[in-house]
């Protein structure tokens, strides 16, 4: 005898507002609290570090940082070829 499984029935329609609430709840659970530690691939001034922590979600959206647990990882923006040449190339 087969058991009735409501989860296999045709899905009900979900409103955009309900979907948005679910996404916001998921995001809130994923990034609970603000980071308490910072790791950076470049020298960071205190003011920049404070801004990264205060606005960590924006930094992540902009691709300048990632957050794993209580750590925010700051990534140096890519430099142009010209900037690389000025910084690292030496005349021979």
C-alpha positions, 0 to 999 in steps of 0.5 A: 500500500502506497503512502501519501506523500504531499511533498511529491504533489504538484508544487504550489505557487509561491509569491515573489514576496514569499520567495524573497523572505526565504532568500533573506532568511537564508542569507541571514543564517549564512552570514550571522553576525559581523566578522571578527577577524580580517585576513588580507592579501595586501597591506590594509589601513585601520580605516579600510579594515573598519569599513570592510567589517562594517560593510562586509556584505557590500564588499562581498557583492563588489568582489573585494572580499569573501566571508567564511564564518567569522573571518573576512578575507580582503582581496586586492583589486587586480592591477592593469598591465601598466601598473604591474610594469611600473611596480615590478618591471626593472630596466636591464 
